[in-house]
Amino acid sequence: MARRGGFPGGGMPGNMANLMKQAQRMQRQMEEQQKELEAKEFTATAGGGAVEVTISGKREVLKVKLAEEVVDPDDIEMLEDLIVAATNEALRKVEEESGAAMSKLTGGLGGGVPGMF
């Protein structure tokens, strides 16, 4: 009688076992990449360098540096805008490096679907 369903020959085929090993190795590599990313710092500027923001790979603001000439009590809004712009640019750099590292590891697996590899 022919078997229905399951894997031919029963048990876990060699290909499935290899796939599981590859997935575990990929997960370890992803964890290592994440640790490396979190240890890095990303700096961006705005206003021609008048505002400089440094954030960590954990997406925490580490430092804000302001040029003296950008501190104008009559134009606080401009300074606020420059800080926001520099912070967003630094965050974009983190995302860009994170995405590049992930793409390198997965070789395009998951198609960018959150939660997939």
Residue pairs with C-beta under 8 A, 6 or more apart in sequence:
3 10
7 13
7 16
26 105
26 106
26 117
29 105
30 102
30 105
30 117
33 101
33 102
33 105
36 57
36 101
37 57
37 94
37 97
37 98
37 101
38 56
38 57
38 58
39 56
39 57
40 56
40 57
40 97
41 54
41 55
41 56
41 57
41 62
42 54
42 55
42 56
42 57
42 90
42 91
42 93
42 94
42 97
43 52
43 53
43 54
43 90
44 52
44 53
44 86
44 87
44 89
44 90
44 92
44 93
45 51
45 52
45 53
45 86
45 89
46 53
46 82
46 83
46 85
46 86
46 89
47 67
47 70
47 78
47 82
47 85
49 67
50 66
50 67
50 69
50 70
50 82
51 64
51 65
51 66
51 67
51 70
51 79
51 82
51 83
51 85
51 86
52 63
52 64
52 65
52 66
52 86
53 61
53 63
53 64
53 65
53 83
53 86
53 87
53 89
53 90
54 61
54 62
54 63
54 64
54 65
54 90
55 61
55 62
55 87
55 90
55 91
55 94
56 62
57 94
57 97
57 98
59 91
59 94
61 87
64 83
64 86
66 79
70 78
70 79
70 82
71 79
72 78
72 79
102 117
105 117
106 117
109 116
109 117
110 116
110 117
